[in-house]
Amino acid sequence: MSGLDIFAWIVLVVLASSTVFVVVFMAMWPGMVARRRNHPWAEAVSIGGWVTLFLGFVLWPVVLIWAYVDVPARPGHSSSGTEAAR
């Protein structure tokens, strides 16, 4: 093996490992966002992120949006202003 062959193998290993890292990170991302935002279905969002890994990330944007949406209201804060006026 020449020096060029060794360099090609190093580049191949780096590209393959970085691709695996990016795919795994993208599968974990919706779950991390949901847990950080105290989403009521954080575990379901996390599982959805991993399921989309096997489906080719077709529904991954939907799961990521789900992680950002439907955050529960803060305790002690009312959603309507009528209670605050009383």
C-alpha positions in Angstrom: 0.0 0.0 0.0 1.3 3.4 -0.9 0.9 6.6 1.1 -2.0 7.6 -1.2 -3.9 4.4 -0.4 -3.4 5.0 3.4 -4.6 8.6 3.0 -7.7 7.4 1.1 -8.5 4.9 3.8 -8.1 7.6 6.5 -10.4 9.9 4.6 -13.0 7.1 4.1 -13.0 6.3 7.8 -13.4 10.0 8.8 -16.2 10.5 6.4 -18.0 7.3 7.5 -17.7 8.1 11.2 -18.8 11.7 10.7 -21.8 10.5 8.7 -22.8 8.1 11.5 -22.4 10.9 14.1 -24.6 13.3 12.2 -27.3 10.7 11.6 -27.4 9.7 15.3 -27.3 13.4 16.4 -30.3 14.2 14.2 -32.2 11.2 15.6 -31.5 12.5 19.2 -32.2 16.2 18.5 -36.0 16.2 18.8 -35.9 14.3 22.1 -33.3 16.6 23.5 -35.4 19.7 22.6 -38.5 18.2 24.0 -36.8 17.3 27.4 -35.3 20.8 27.6 -38.6 22.5 27.0 -40.4 20.1 29.5 -42.7 18.8 26.8 -45.5 16.6 28.2 -44.8 13.9 25.6 -41.0 14.2 25.6 -40.5 10.4 25.6 -42.8 10.0 22.6 -41.0 12.8 20.7 -37.7 11.0 21.5 -39.0 7.7 20.2 -40.3 9.5 17.1 -36.9 10.9 16.4 -35.4 7.4 16.5 -38.2 5.9 14.4 -37.6 8.4 11.7 -34.0 7.2 11.5 -35.3 3.9 10.2 -37.8 5.6 7.9 -35.1 7.6 6.1 -35.9 10.9 8.0 -39.1 11.4 6.0 -41.1 12.5 9.0 -38.2 14.0 10.9 -39.3 17.7 10.4 -42.7 16.8 11.8 -41.1 15.3 14.9 -38.8 18.3 15.3 -41.8 20.7 15.1 -43.7 18.6 17.6 -40.8 19.0 20.0 -41.1 22.8 19.8 -45.0 22.9 19.9 -47.4 22.0 22.7 -45.4 23.1 25.6 -47.5 23.1 28.8 -48.5 26.3 30.4 -46.5 27.5 33.4 -47.9 26.7 36.8 -49.5 29.7 38.4 -50.1 31.6 35.1 -53.6 31.6 33.7 -54.2 31.5 30.0 -56.9 34.1 30.0 -56.7 37.6 31.3 -60.2 37.5 32.9 -58.9 35.8 36.1 -56.2 38.4 36.6 -58.8 41.2 36.5 -60.7 39.8 39.4 
